[in-house]
Amino acid sequence: MSKSSKRILIDTTYLLPAMSFSVKDIPNDVILRLIGHNYLIVISSISLFEMIAVGSKYVYKGKLSKTDVINGIAAIKFSPDLTIVNYTDEKVVRKAIELNRVLPDFIDCIIVATAQIYSDILLTEDNQRILPFLRPEHKKPVFPCLRCKELNL
């Protein structure tokens, strides 16, 4: 199977280990594991903003350094193994605006829109909004959406 046959958009949570931030139940090498399983990894550029926001919060708390945040962003931004889709992409903006009628958090709309346009699967841990929206109980899923533990990496 070629890498381009399985495109997976990863939510911001999976990028946080790049800046030395561990996330419970997420392997710190999740991106490498995905690459090893022949996924072409797609991310939304809005995730870089979210990384900075999370990083800033933990720099203030003394749990990360500014260098951790800056190096983590650079590692993601310059990785040849990641495809970054700009959140201002016209197709993404159109779809995100449409999704905002039913999904109230606009950053989530951008993530979901980017996944629907540029990937085959969305990988997220968002049990509050994204997973219930894309996998509604007792209904057909809107779009393929998985949590990390469901991939058996």
Stockholm file with secondary structure:
# STOCKHOLM 1.0

chainA/1-153         MSKSSKRILIDTTYLLPAMSFSVKDIPNDVILRLIGHNYLIVISSISLFEMIAVGSKYVYKGKLSKTDVINGIAAIKFSPDLTIVNYTDEKVVRKAIELNRVLPDFIDCIIVATAQIYSDILLTEDNQRILPFLRPEHKKPVFPCLRCKELNL
#=GR chainA/1-153 SS CCGGGSEEEECGGGGGGGGTCCCTTSCTTHHHHHHHTTCEEEEETHHHHHHHHHHHHHHHTTSSCHHHHHHHHHHHHTCTTEEEECTTCHHHHHHHHHHTTTCCCHHHHHHHHHHHHHCSEEECCCTTTHHHHHSCTTSCCSSCEECHHHHCC
#=GC SS_cons         CCGGGSEEEECGGGGGGGGTCCCTTSCTTHHHHHHHTTCEEEEETHHHHHHHHHHHHHHHTTSSCHHHHHHHHHHHHTCTTEEEECTTCHHHHHHHHHHTTTCCCHHHHHHHHHHHHHCSEEECCCTTTHHHHHSCTTSCCSSCEECHHHHCC
//
